[in-house]
Amino acid sequence: LNNTFDYIKTLLKITEDYRKYYDELKKEYDLIDYQDMLNIALDILSDESVAEIYRNKFTEIMVDEYQDTNELQEKVIGAIKKDNNVFRVGDVKQSIYKFQNAKPALMKGLINNKGEHDIELRLQYNYRSKANIRNFSNYIFNVLMNISDKAYSKRDDLLLNPIVKDKDSSGEVIQLVKIPTESEDKKLNATEKSAYIS
C-alpha cells in the first residue's frame, strides 16, 4: 500500500508540473485552448448586461451531439438562452467525450425534468436492423450504459419500424467476431481469411 501511495504521489507531481509548464507555454506564446475559451466566455457572460446582448442576438440556439455536452458548456448555453429557443439533438448511447467531461446525464436530466417550454421528440424507430440486432443492441446498451450513472432506461430502447413488417429473426444467432490484427492476419491461411470476408 505504501508503494501505491508513492506512485500516486509521483503521478500527481508529474501532472502538476505538466499543467504548470503547459500554462507557462500558453502565456509565452499568447495562446488559449478550448477549455480556456469556455472559461473566458463564461466569465464574460457572467456580466448580465453582456449576456443580455447575446440573448437578444440569437433567435435560436442549436446544439448537436448534446449527449457530449459538459457542465461548463451547459452553463454557457444557459447564460445566453431564452426560455424556449434551444434545440438540442443527441443520443445518450453515442456519448464518446467522457475525457472532456461529457455528461450524458445532463441530457437525461432535461428529458426527465421537462420545463414549461420543453418538448421531447423521440426518434427511436430503427429502419435498418432486424429484430435480433435491435434486441442485442438494446441489451448491450442497457448493461453498458448503467454502470456508473444510470443514464439508460427502457424508454431509450430502439424500436422496430412499425410500418414495414420485419420477418421474425429472433431465432437467428448473433456472433461477435474478433477481427485479426495485422500480425495475426499474416498467420491466417486463405480459407481462414475468406471466413472474415464472407
C-alpha positions in Angstrom: 0.0 0.0 0.0 2.9 2.4 0.8 4.3 1.7 -2.7 1.0 2.6 -4.3 0.8 5.8 -2.3 4.3 6.8 -3.5 3.4 6.1 -7.1 0.2 8.2 -6.9 2.1 11.0 -5.2 4.7 10.9 -8.0 2.0 10.8 -10.7 0.2 13.8 -9.1 3.5 15.7 -9.0 4.2 15.0 -12.7 0.6 16.1 -13.5 1.0 19.3 -11.5 4.4 20.0 -13.2 2.9 19.4 -16.7 -0.1 21.7 -16.0 2.3 24.4 -14.8 4.5 24.0 -17.9 1.5 23.9 -20.2 0.1 27.2 -18.7 3.5 28.8 -19.0 3.8 27.9 -22.7 0.3 29.3 -23.4 1.3 32.6 -21.7 4.7 32.7 -23.5 3.0 32.2 -27.0 -0.1 34.2 -26.1 -2.4 31.2 -26.7 -5.5 29.8 -25.2 -7.0 26.3 -25.6 -10.6 25.2 -25.9 -11.1 24.9 -22.1 -9.8 28.5 -21.7 -12.2 29.7 -24.4 -15.1 28.3 -22.4 -13.9 29.7 -19.1 -13.3 33.1 -20.7 -16.7 33.1 -22.4 -18.5 32.2 -19.2 -16.6 34.9 -17.3 -17.6 37.5 -19.9 -21.2 36.2 -19.8 -21.4 36.5 -16.0 -21.9 40.2 -16.7 -25.7 40.2 -17.1 -25.6 43.2 -19.5 -23.3 41.2 -21.9 -25.4 38.1 -21.5 -28.5 40.1 -22.4 -26.9 41.3 -25.6 -26.3 37.7 -26.8 -29.6 36.5 -25.5 -31.3 39.1 -27.8 -28.9 38.4 -30.7 -29.8 34.7 -31.1 -33.2 33.8 -32.3 -32.4 30.1 -31.9 -29.6 28.1 -30.4 -29.0 24.7 -32.0 -26.8 22.1 -30.0 -25.9 19.0 -31.9 -24.4 15.9 -30.2 -25.9 17.2 -26.9 -25.0 13.9 -25.1 -21.4 15.1 -25.2 -22.0 18.5 -23.6 -20.2 19.1 -20.3 -21.3 21.3 -17.4 -19.2 24.3 -18.5 -20.7 24.2 -22.0 -24.2 23.9 -20.5 -23.5 27.0 -18.3 -22.5 29.0 -21.4 -25.7 27.9 -23.2 -27.7 28.7 -20.1 -26.2 32.2 -20.0 -27.4 33.2 -23.5 -30.6 31.2 -23.9 -34.2 32.3 -23.6 -37.0 30.2 -22.2 -37.8 28.5 -25.4 -35.1 28.9 -28.0 -32.7 26.0 -27.6 -33.0 23.0 -29.9 -30.8 20.1 -28.7 -30.2 16.9 -30.6 -28.5 13.9 -29.0 -28.4 10.2 -28.2 -27.0 9.1 -24.8 -25.8 5.9 -26.4 -23.4 7.8 -28.6 -21.6 9.7 -25.9 -17.8 9.5 -26.6 -16.3 12.6 -24.9 -16.0 11.5 -21.3 -12.4 12.5 -21.5 -13.6 16.1 -22.0 -16.1 15.7 -19.1 -19.1 15.0 -21.3 -22.2 14.3 -19.1 -24.9 12.4 -20.8 -26.8 12.8 -17.5 -27.4 16.5 -18.5 -29.4 15.3 -21.4 -31.3 12.7 -19.3 -31.9 15.4 -16.7 -33.7 17.6 -19.3 -35.7 14.6 -20.6 -36.8 13.6 -17.1 -37.4 17.1 -15.8 -39.1 19.0 -18.6 -39.8 22.7 -18.1 -42.9 24.6 -19.2 -41.5 25.2 -22.7 -39.7 21.9 -23.3 -40.9 19.4 -25.9 -39.2 16.0 -26.4 -39.2 14.3 -29.8 -38.0 10.7 -29.8 -36.6 9.2 -32.9 -36.3 5.7 -31.7 -37.5 3.6 -34.7 -34.8 1.6 -36.3 -35.3 1.2 -40.0 -32.1 -0.7 -40.8 -31.9 -3.7 -38.5 -33.7 -6.9 -37.9 -35.3 -7.7 -34.6 -32.3 -9.8 -33.3 -29.9 -7.0 -34.0 -32.2 -4.5 -32.3 -32.7 -6.8 -29.3 -29.0 -7.4 -28.9 -28.2 -3.7 -29.2 -30.8 -2.8 -26.5 -29.5 -5.5 -24.2 -25.8 -4.4 -24.6 -26.7 -0.7 -24.0 -28.8 -1.5 -21.0 -25.8 -3.2 -19.4 -23.1 -0.8 -20.5 -24.9 2.5 -20.0 -25.9 1.7 -16.5 -22.5 1.0 -15.0 -22.0 4.4 -13.4 -24.7 7.0 -13.9 -27.9 5.0 -14.7 -28.2 7.1 -17.9 -30.1 4.4 -19.9 -33.7 3.3 -19.4 -36.2 1.2 -21.2 -37.5 4.3 -22.9 -34.2 4.6 -24.7 -34.5 1.2 -26.4 -34.6 1.1 -30.2 -38.0 0.0 -31.6 -38.7 -1.8 -34.9 -40.1 0.2 -37.8 -43.9 0.0 -37.2 -44.7 0.5 -40.9 -42.5 -2.2 -42.6 -43.1 -5.6 -41.0 -39.8 -7.3 -40.3 -39.7 -11.1 -40.7 -39.1 -12.8 -37.5 -35.4 -13.1 -37.0 -35.4 -13.6 -33.2 -34.0 -17.2 -33.6 -31.0 -16.0 -35.7 -27.8 -16.1 -33.7 -25.6 -13.0 -33.4 -21.9 -13.8 -33.5 -19.3 -11.4 -32.2 -16.1 -11.8 -34.3 -12.7 -10.6 -33.2 -11.1 -9.0 -36.3 -7.5 -10.2 -36.5 -4.6 -7.7 -36.0 -2.2 -7.2 -38.9 0.3 -9.6 -37.4 -2.4 -12.2 -36.8 -3.7 -11.7 -40.3 -0.3 -12.7 -41.7 -0.6 -16.1 -40.0 -4.1 -16.9 -41.4 -4.4 -19.2 -44.4 -6.7 -18.4 -47.4 -9.7 -20.3 -46.0 -9.5 -18.5 -42.7 -9.2 -15.1 -44.4 -12.2 -15.8 -46.6 -14.3 -16.6 -43.5 -13.8 -13.0 -42.3 -14.8 -11.6 -45.7 -18.0 -13.6 -46.0 
